[in-house]
C-alpha cells in the first residue's frame, strides 16, 4: 500500500502525541520530588482517553474516575508493585493483553506499540529469566522512557526497539506470542500490521491484543482528522472488518470478547493463532 499524505499526517499526529507524553514522564523522573503528583495526574488523564468510555478526544480532561480507570485494568491479578512508576504513568491502554496471552516460562513475546513498557514488564515476570520480551515503538521518546524504566527495575529479559508495526524489524518465526494494547487502531494499514505479525510469529504462535473496535456502523462524523485519529476513535474499524484482516493474514480462530454499549465503540480482547 502506498503511503499517502493523509497517512503521513496521521502518523505524525500520533507520534507527536505520544512523544509529548513520554517527554513529560522523562522530565518528571529528573524533576524535584514535589512535582511528581501533578505529572502523574496529567499523564494518567491522557492515558484514560484510550478507552471506549472516553475515546475520541485526545485533549479531553479526564475526571478522577477516568484517571483511576487508566490503571485499574491491571489490578485484578496483576501486581504493579514491580512495574516502574514511569511505565504505569505513561500507559495508554484499553485493556490488559497479558491477562489473555497464556504466557509460559521461556517464551519470546513481542509487544506492538510498547510505550513506556507496562505490558512488557508484566509479561517479563511470566516468561522468566529464560524468556525474552521485546517492545516495539515508533516514537524515540517512548523508547528512551521504556529503556530508562527497564534500568530502574533491572529487567534483564526486556528489550525495546525503535520501529514501525507495519514493518517489524524482526526475523521470521521468532516469537511465541504477540501482544498489543490499544495501538493497532492507530495504524493506517492494519492489514499490513497483521501480515507482519503473522510473519514474525512461530507456527502455532498466538496473537493476543486489546484494541478499540466498532460494534455497529461507523458514523461518518467519527472518521475525523489526524488529531482525532491520534485520540483512538477515528482509526477504529468495525469488528468484522478487524477480524477479517486477521483472517486474511493467515490466522485461525480469530475472535473477540467485548461488552456492548450504547455508543457502539468497544474495547475488545482479540485472539487468533498462526497455524502450527
C-alpha beads as a LAMMPS data file, in Angstrom:
LAMMPS data file: protein, C-alpha beads

276 atoms
275 bonds

1 atom types
1 bond types

-500.0 500.0 xlo xhi
-500.0 500.0 ylo yhi
-500.0 500.0 zlo zhi

Masses

1 110.0

Atoms # bond

1 1 1 0.000 0.000 0.000
2 1 1 1.315 3.409 -0.967
3 1 1 1.636 5.847 1.907
4 1 1 -0.462 8.943 1.230
5 1 1 -0.096 12.473 2.550
6 1 1 -3.083 11.794 4.788
7 1 1 -1.436 8.658 6.173
8 1 1 1.749 10.586 6.925
9 1 1 -0.224 13.330 8.667
10 1 1 -1.969 10.760 10.833
11 1 1 1.302 9.038 11.698
12 1 1 2.869 12.371 12.618
13 1 1 -0.081 13.345 14.821
14 1 1 0.097 10.004 16.629
15 1 1 3.864 10.294 17.050
16 1 1 3.627 13.863 18.340
17 1 1 1.029 12.979 20.935
18 1 1 2.901 10.006 22.332
19 1 1 6.247 11.788 22.186
20 1 1 4.782 14.556 24.323
21 1 1 3.578 12.083 26.933
22 1 1 6.989 10.386 27.046
23 1 1 8.826 13.688 27.301
24 1 1 6.723 14.733 30.283
25 1 1 7.474 11.456 32.022
26 1 1 11.192 11.766 31.271
27 1 1 11.132 15.283 32.691
28 1 1 9.246 14.066 35.759
29 1 1 11.911 11.472 36.523
30 1 1 14.562 14.170 36.685
31 1 1 12.410 16.812 38.405
32 1 1 12.100 17.660 42.066
33 1 1 10.037 15.086 44.015
34 1 1 7.343 17.660 44.678
35 1 1 6.443 17.799 41.003
36 1 1 5.647 14.094 40.653
37 1 1 1.991 14.069 41.709
38 1 1 0.927 16.669 39.134
39 1 1 2.685 14.848 36.298
40 1 1 1.112 11.551 37.317
41 1 1 -2.360 13.063 37.130
42 1 1 -1.727 14.832 33.834
43 1 1 -0.355 11.769 32.101
44 1 1 -2.965 9.399 33.505
45 1 1 -5.674 11.757 32.271
46 1 1 -4.338 11.432 28.736
47 1 1 -3.940 7.693 29.130
48 1 1 -7.553 7.307 30.218
49 1 1 -8.732 8.647 26.866
50 1 1 -7.729 5.491 25.041
51 1 1 -10.805 3.597 26.093
52 1 1 -14.368 3.080 24.971
53 1 1 -15.641 5.247 27.834
54 1 1 -13.866 8.435 26.757
55 1 1 -12.108 7.627 23.492
56 1 1 -12.167 10.174 20.720
57 1 1 -10.813 13.427 22.125
58 1 1 -7.056 13.424 22.534
59 1 1 -7.165 16.639 24.552
60 1 1 -10.115 15.867 26.825
61 1 1 -9.596 16.448 30.547
62 1 1 -10.335 13.264 32.424
63 1 1 -12.365 13.047 35.610
64 1 1 -10.840 11.460 38.742
65 1 1 -12.778 8.287 37.913
66 1 1 -11.255 8.149 34.429
67 1 1 -7.781 8.702 35.836
68 1 1 -8.236 5.719 38.133
69 1 1 -9.525 3.735 35.154
70 1 1 -6.171 4.190 33.399
71 1 1 -4.549 1.691 35.762
72 1 1 -7.435 -0.357 37.222
73 1 1 -7.216 -2.729 34.237
74 1 1 -4.082 -4.221 35.796
75 1 1 -5.132 -4.529 39.428
76 1 1 -7.015 -7.813 39.026
77 1 1 -4.359 -10.486 39.428
78 1 1 -1.502 -8.308 38.173
79 1 1 0.619 -6.619 40.823
80 1 1 2.018 -3.316 39.621
81 1 1 4.401 -3.053 42.549
82 1 1 7.325 -4.329 40.460
83 1 1 6.490 -2.152 37.425
84 1 1 8.341 1.187 37.184
85 1 1 6.169 4.172 38.026
86 1 1 7.127 5.825 34.752
87 1 1 5.691 2.854 32.837
88 1 1 2.409 2.966 34.743
89 1 1 2.029 6.712 34.292
90 1 1 2.655 6.500 30.531
91 1 1 0.160 3.682 29.986
92 1 1 -2.385 4.473 27.272
93 1 1 -4.061 1.096 27.101
94 1 1 -7.656 -0.046 26.845
95 1 1 -7.149 -3.467 28.378
96 1 1 -4.651 -5.959 29.771
97 1 1 -3.469 -8.197 26.911
98 1 1 -1.041 -10.102 29.137
99 1 1 -4.045 -11.472 31.029
100 1 1 -5.179 -13.379 27.914
101 1 1 -1.746 -14.166 26.429
102 1 1 -1.279 -17.527 28.190
103 1 1 2.440 -16.938 28.551
104 1 1 4.815 -19.643 29.763
105 1 1 8.354 -19.630 31.094
106 1 1 10.992 -19.345 28.388
107 1 1 8.745 -17.877 25.693
108 1 1 9.548 -14.970 23.402
109 1 1 6.985 -12.173 23.406
110 1 1 6.597 -9.066 21.244
111 1 1 4.582 -6.025 22.368
112 1 1 3.426 -3.823 19.469
113 1 1 3.438 -0.150 20.416
114 1 1 5.012 -0.795 23.792
115 1 1 5.057 2.809 25.042
116 1 1 6.585 3.106 28.494
117 1 1 6.748 -0.685 28.785
118 1 1 3.988 -1.556 31.258
119 1 1 2.839 -4.695 29.429
120 1 1 6.431 -5.741 28.715
121 1 1 7.341 -5.633 32.394
122 1 1 4.265 -7.625 33.399
123 1 1 4.966 -10.189 30.660
124 1 1 8.605 -10.469 31.716
125 1 1 7.572 -11.905 35.089
126 1 1 5.606 -14.657 33.351
127 1 1 8.276 -15.730 30.842
128 1 1 11.006 -15.564 33.455
129 1 1 14.774 -15.132 33.018
130 1 1 14.862 -17.775 30.277
131 1 1 12.363 -15.869 28.154
132 1 1 12.520 -12.683 26.125
133 1 1 10.169 -9.716 25.888
134 1 1 10.617 -7.151 23.135
135 1 1 8.809 -3.828 22.972
136 1 1 8.449 -2.170 19.565
137 1 1 7.540 1.513 19.327
138 1 1 7.874 4.141 16.583
139 1 1 8.453 7.045 18.975
140 1 1 12.097 7.649 20.023
141 1 1 10.990 9.404 23.206
142 1 1 8.945 6.372 24.275
143 1 1 11.896 4.077 23.597
144 1 1 14.106 6.268 25.814
145 1 1 11.490 6.257 28.555
146 1 1 10.993 2.486 28.356
147 1 1 14.729 1.789 28.473
148 1 1 15.116 4.060 31.475
149 1 1 12.220 2.274 33.159
150 1 1 13.871 -1.092 32.458
151 1 1 17.086 0.083 34.076
152 1 1 15.198 1.069 37.228
153 1 1 13.968 -2.481 37.813
154 1 1 16.913 -4.330 36.223
155 1 1 14.622 -6.063 33.711
156 1 1 17.332 -8.100 32.000
157 1 1 14.894 -10.098 29.847
158 1 1 13.176 -6.995 28.388
159 1 1 14.457 -5.043 25.394
160 1 1 12.990 -2.163 23.405
161 1 1 13.482 -1.454 19.717
162 1 1 12.572 1.568 17.601
163 1 1 10.463 0.645 14.588
164 1 1 7.035 0.568 12.985
165 1 1 4.442 -2.137 13.485
166 1 1 3.784 -2.150 9.713
167 1 1 7.414 -3.155 9.093
168 1 1 8.651 -5.107 12.106
169 1 1 12.463 -5.308 12.421
170 1 1 12.478 -8.962 13.472
171 1 1 13.180 -12.234 11.711
172 1 1 10.500 -14.609 10.529
173 1 1 9.092 -17.048 13.072
174 1 1 10.887 -15.616 16.117
175 1 1 8.071 -15.068 18.653
176 1 1 5.742 -17.355 20.566
177 1 1 3.222 -14.606 21.278
178 1 1 2.393 -11.074 20.198
179 1 1 0.522 -8.677 22.447
180 1 1 -0.629 -5.109 21.890
181 1 1 -2.672 -2.613 23.856
182 1 1 -4.790 -0.019 22.027
183 1 1 -2.191 0.569 19.301
184 1 1 -3.176 -1.265 16.117
185 1 1 -6.227 1.007 15.789
186 1 1 -3.770 3.886 15.318
187 1 1 -2.249 2.343 12.181
188 1 1 -3.474 3.417 8.748
189 1 1 -2.580 -0.012 7.310
190 1 1 -3.923 -2.583 9.746
191 1 1 -3.886 -5.364 7.154
192 1 1 -0.126 -4.947 6.838
193 1 1 0.282 -4.989 10.631
194 1 1 -1.417 -8.366 10.847
195 1 1 0.600 -9.750 7.923
196 1 1 3.778 -8.704 9.717
197 1 1 2.523 -10.221 12.977
198 1 1 1.885 -13.483 11.139
199 1 1 5.390 -13.397 9.649
200 1 1 7.296 -12.942 12.913
201 1 1 5.268 -15.484 14.895
202 1 1 6.344 -19.104 15.128
203 1 1 3.984 -21.788 13.788
204 1 1 1.344 -22.148 16.478
205 1 1 2.146 -18.657 17.794
206 1 1 -0.546 -16.597 19.469
207 1 1 -1.904 -13.131 18.704
208 1 1 -3.464 -11.565 21.802
209 1 1 -4.384 -7.891 21.666
210 1 1 -6.644 -5.366 23.310
211 1 1 -7.986 -2.751 20.916
212 1 1 -10.782 -0.325 20.128
213 1 1 -13.381 -1.528 17.609
214 1 1 -16.812 -0.501 16.371
215 1 1 -19.671 -2.896 17.077
216 1 1 -22.114 -1.037 14.802
217 1 1 -21.906 1.031 11.625
218 1 1 -19.248 3.725 11.935
219 1 1 -20.709 7.242 11.778
220 1 1 -19.026 9.380 9.127
221 1 1 -18.599 12.161 11.696
222 1 1 -16.394 9.871 13.791
223 1 1 -13.880 9.452 10.938
224 1 1 -12.159 12.655 11.990
225 1 1 -8.902 14.326 11.094
226 1 1 -5.409 13.280 12.128
227 1 1 -5.786 14.707 15.635
228 1 1 -8.974 12.702 16.178
229 1 1 -7.152 9.607 14.901
230 1 1 -4.443 10.133 17.494
231 1 1 -7.195 10.081 20.121
232 1 1 -8.015 6.451 19.173
233 1 1 -11.549 6.544 17.878
234 1 1 -11.146 7.725 14.270
235 1 1 -8.860 4.833 13.397
236 1 1 -11.050 2.106 14.885
237 1 1 -12.527 -0.446 12.464
238 1 1 -15.829 -2.300 12.563
239 1 1 -15.217 -5.561 14.414
240 1 1 -15.996 -7.764 11.407
241 1 1 -13.503 -5.841 9.266
242 1 1 -10.867 -6.011 12.020
243 1 1 -11.232 -9.788 12.333
244 1 1 -11.321 -10.074 8.551
245 1 1 -7.864 -8.521 8.274
246 1 1 -6.551 -11.008 10.830
247 1 1 -8.005 -13.953 8.941
248 1 1 -6.740 -12.643 5.585
249 1 1 -3.226 -12.544 7.052
250 1 1 -3.463 -16.306 7.586
251 1 1 -4.510 -16.577 11.237
252 1 1 -7.025 -19.140 12.505
253 1 1 -9.694 -18.885 15.195
254 1 1 -9.909 -15.079 15.147
255 1 1 -12.364 -13.980 17.815
256 1 1 -13.148 -11.044 20.092
257 1 1 -14.508 -10.695 23.601
258 1 1 -16.156 -7.368 24.408
259 1 1 -19.115 -5.739 26.117
260 1 1 -21.808 -3.987 24.073
261 1 1 -22.551 -0.357 24.884
262 1 1 -24.827 2.342 23.539
263 1 1 -22.049 4.174 21.676
264 1 1 -21.128 1.142 19.640
265 1 1 -17.417 1.645 20.332
266 1 1 -15.849 -1.034 22.498
267 1 1 -12.582 -2.194 23.997
268 1 1 -12.211 -5.761 22.753
269 1 1 -9.873 -8.604 23.624
270 1 1 -8.906 -10.148 20.283
271 1 1 -7.331 -13.590 19.909
272 1 1 -6.026 -15.634 16.979
273 1 1 -3.412 -18.301 16.294
274 1 1 -0.921 -18.964 13.500
275 1 1 -1.357 -22.468 12.078
276 1 1 1.101 -24.975 13.526

Bonds

1 1 1 2
2 1 2 3
3 1 3 4
4 1 4 5
5 1 5 6
6 1 6 7
7 1 7 8
8 1 8 9
9 1 9 10
10 1 10 11
11 1 11 12
12 1 12 13
13 1 13 14
14 1 14 15
15 1 15 16
16 1 16 17
17 1 17 18
18 1 18 19
19 1 19 20
20 1 20 21
21 1 21 22
22 1 22 23
23 1 23 24
24 1 24 25
25 1 25 26
26 1 26 27
27 1 27 28
28 1 28 29
29 1 29 30
30 1 30 31
31 1 31 32
32 1 32 33
33 1 33 34
34 1 34 35
35 1 35 36
36 1 36 37
37 1 37 38
38 1 38 39
39 1 39 40
40 1 40 41
41 1 41 42
42 1 42 43
43 1 43 44
44 1 44 45
45 1 45 46
46 1 46 47
47 1 47 48
48 1 48 49
49 1 49 50
50 1 50 51
51 1 51 52
52 1 52 53
53 1 53 54
54 1 54 55
55 1 55 56
56 1 56 57
57 1 57 58
58 1 58 59
59 1 59 60
60 1 60 61
61 1 61 62
62 1 62 63
63 1 63 64
64 1 64 65
65 1 65 66
66 1 66 67
67 1 67 68
68 1 68 69
69 1 69 70
70 1 70 71
71 1 71 72
72 1 72 73
73 1 73 74
74 1 74 75
75 1 75 76
76 1 76 77
77 1 77 78
78 1 78 79
79 1 79 80
80 1 80 81
81 1 81 82
82 1 82 83
83 1 83 84
84 1 84 85
85 1 85 86
86 1 86 87
87 1 87 88
88 1 88 89
89 1 89 90
90 1 90 91
91 1 91 92
92 1 92 93
93 1 93 94
94 1 94 95
95 1 95 96
96 1 96 97
97 1 97 98
98 1 98 99
99 1 99 100
100 1 100 101
101 1 101 102
102 1 102 103
103 1 103 104
104 1 104 105
105 1 105 106
106 1 106 107
107 1 107 108
108 1 108 109
109 1 109 110
110 1 110 111
111 1 111 112
112 1 112 113
113 1 113 114
114 1 114 115
115 1 115 116
116 1 116 117
117 1 117 118
118 1 118 119
119 1 119 120
120 1 120 121
121 1 121 122
122 1 122 123
123 1 123 124
124 1 124 125
125 1 125 126
126 1 126 127
127 1 127 128
128 1 128 129
129 1 129 130
130 1 130 131
131 1 131 132
132 1 132 133
133 1 133 134
134 1 134 135
135 1 135 136
136 1 136 137
137 1 137 138
138 1 138 139
139 1 139 140
140 1 140 141
141 1 141 142
142 1 142 143
143 1 143 144
144 1 144 145
145 1 145 146
146 1 146 147
147 1 147 148
148 1 148 149
149 1 149 150
150 1 150 151
151 1 151 152
152 1 152 153
153 1 153 154
154 1 154 155
155 1 155 156
156 1 156 157
157 1 157 158
158 1 158 159
159 1 159 160
160 1 160 161
161 1 161 162
162 1 162 163
163 1 163 164
164 1 164 165
165 1 165 166
166 1 166 167
167 1 167 168
168 1 168 169
169 1 169 170
170 1 170 171
171 1 171 172
172 1 172 173
173 1 173 174
174 1 174 175
175 1 175 176
176 1 176 177
177 1 177 178
178 1 178 179
179 1 179 180
180 1 180 181
181 1 181 182
182 1 182 183
183 1 183 184
184 1 184 185
185 1 185 186
186 1 186 187
187 1 187 188
188 1 188 189
189 1 189 190
190 1 190 191
191 1 191 192
192 1 192 193
193 1 193 194
194 1 194 195
195 1 195 196
196 1 196 197
197 1 197 198
198 1 198 199
199 1 199 200
200 1 200 201
201 1 201 202
202 1 202 203
203 1 203 204
204 1 204 205
205 1 205 206
206 1 206 207
207 1 207 208
208 1 208 209
209 1 209 210
210 1 210 211
211 1 211 212
212 1 212 213
213 1 213 214
214 1 214 215
215 1 215 216
216 1 216 217
217 1 217 218
218 1 218 219
219 1 219 220
220 1 220 221
221 1 221 222
222 1 222 223
223 1 223 224
224 1 224 225
225 1 225 226
226 1 226 227
227 1 227 228
228 1 228 229
229 1 229 230
230 1 230 231
231 1 231 232
232 1 232 233
233 1 233 234
234 1 234 235
235 1 235 236
236 1 236 237
237 1 237 238
238 1 238 239
239 1 239 240
240 1 240 241
241 1 241 242
242 1 242 243
243 1 243 244
244 1 244 245
245 1 245 246
246 1 246 247
247 1 247 248
248 1 248 249
249 1 249 250
250 1 250 251
251 1 251 252
252 1 252 253
253 1 253 254
254 1 254 255
255 1 255 256
256 1 256 257
257 1 257 258
258 1 258 259
259 1 259 260
260 1 260 261
261 1 261 262
262 1 262 263
263 1 263 264
264 1 264 265
265 1 265 266
266 1 266 267
267 1 267 268
268 1 268 269
269 1 269 270
270 1 270 271
271 1 271 272
272 1 272 273
273 1 273 274
274 1 274 275
275 1 275 276
